[in-house]
Amino acid sequence: MSKLVKDYIEVSDQGSLDALIERLVEVRDSLSNNGEVQVRMRGDDVFGRHLSISFMRPQTAAEAECDARYADAYRESRERELSQLQDELGFCSLPQRPARQLRIVA
């Protein structure tokens, strides 16, 4: 199963209602039916408003390669952070005992 990535399309240059409808139909036809598509109005009166379309799509091979390249570095940084927090809080981990087999007595 491939990982899904959230992606966005912004529609900001709206000339006429017909042009906007054509652009939205074009965007809808280009999207796959993998999940829920959300349309939101974003922006403000100063910088202008635009439509933001968000959807989930499968991760590309290049994105997967990039994730794999940095996964070990990210995991190591998280482990260092955890170690630093444990040192600050005086956390002492308990040694792992071998699991014993349970004896059921009736």
C-alpha positions in Angstrom: 0.0 0.0 0.0 1.4 3.4 -0.9 1.4 6.3 1.4 -1.1 9.1 0.7 0.0 12.7 0.6 -2.2 15.8 1.1 -1.9 18.1 -1.9 -3.3 21.5 -2.8 -4.5 23.3 -5.9 -5.1 27.1 -5.7 -7.5 28.8 -8.1 -7.0 32.5 -7.9 -7.4 34.1 -11.3 -11.2 34.2 -11.7 -12.3 36.3 -14.6 -15.9 35.2 -15.2 -18.2 32.7 -13.6 -18.0 30.5 -16.8 -14.2 30.5 -16.7 -14.2 29.6 -13.0 -16.6 26.7 -13.6 -14.5 25.5 -16.5 -11.4 25.6 -14.4 -13.1 23.7 -11.5 -14.4 21.0 -13.9 -10.9 20.7 -15.3 -9.5 20.2 -11.8 -12.2 17.7 -10.9 -11.5 15.6 -14.0 -7.8 15.5 -13.3 -8.2 14.2 -9.7 -8.5 10.6 -9.0 -11.3 9.3 -6.7 -9.0 8.2 -3.9 -10.6 10.2 -1.2 -12.4 13.3 0.0 -11.8 16.6 -1.9 -12.3 19.8 0.1 -12.9 23.3 -1.4 -12.3 26.3 0.7 -12.3 30.1 0.2 -9.1 31.6 1.6 -7.5 35.0 1.8 -8.8 38.4 2.9 -9.8 41.7 1.4 -6.3 43.1 1.4 -4.4 40.4 -0.4 -7.4 38.9 -2.3 -9.3 35.8 -2.1 -8.8 32.4 -3.8 -10.2 28.9 -3.8 -8.1 26.3 -2.2 -8.7 22.6 -3.2 -7.2 20.0 -1.0 -7.1 16.3 -1.7 -5.2 13.1 -0.9 -3.0 11.5 -3.6 -0.5 8.6 -3.7 3.1 9.4 -2.9 5.4 9.6 -5.9 8.6 7.5 -6.2 10.7 10.7 -5.8 8.9 11.6 -2.6 9.2 8.1 -1.2 12.9 8.1 -2.0 13.4 11.4 -0.2 11.4 10.2 2.8 13.6 7.0 3.0 16.7 9.1 2.7 15.8 11.2 5.7 14.0 8.6 7.8 17.0 7.4 9.7 18.2 10.9 10.4 14.7 11.9 11.7 14.6 8.8 13.9 18.0 9.5 15.4 17.1 13.1 16.1 13.9 11.9 17.9 16.0 9.4 19.9 18.4 12.2 20.9 15.5 14.5 21.9 14.0 11.7 24.0 17.4 11.0 25.7 17.9 14.7 26.5 14.4 14.9 28.0 14.9 11.7 30.0 18.2 13.2 31.3 16.6 16.4 32.3 13.8 14.7 34.1 16.0 12.1 35.8 14.3 9.2 34.1 15.8 5.8 34.8 14.7 3.0 32.5 14.1 -0.4 34.0 16.1 -3.3 32.6 14.1 -5.7 30.5 13.4 -8.9 32.2 12.9 -12.0 30.1 9.3 -13.0 29.8 8.3 -15.9 31.9 5.8 -18.5 30.9 2.5 -18.2 32.9 1.4 -21.2 34.8 -2.3 -21.6 35.0 -3.5 -23.1 38.3 -7.1 -24.2 38.5 
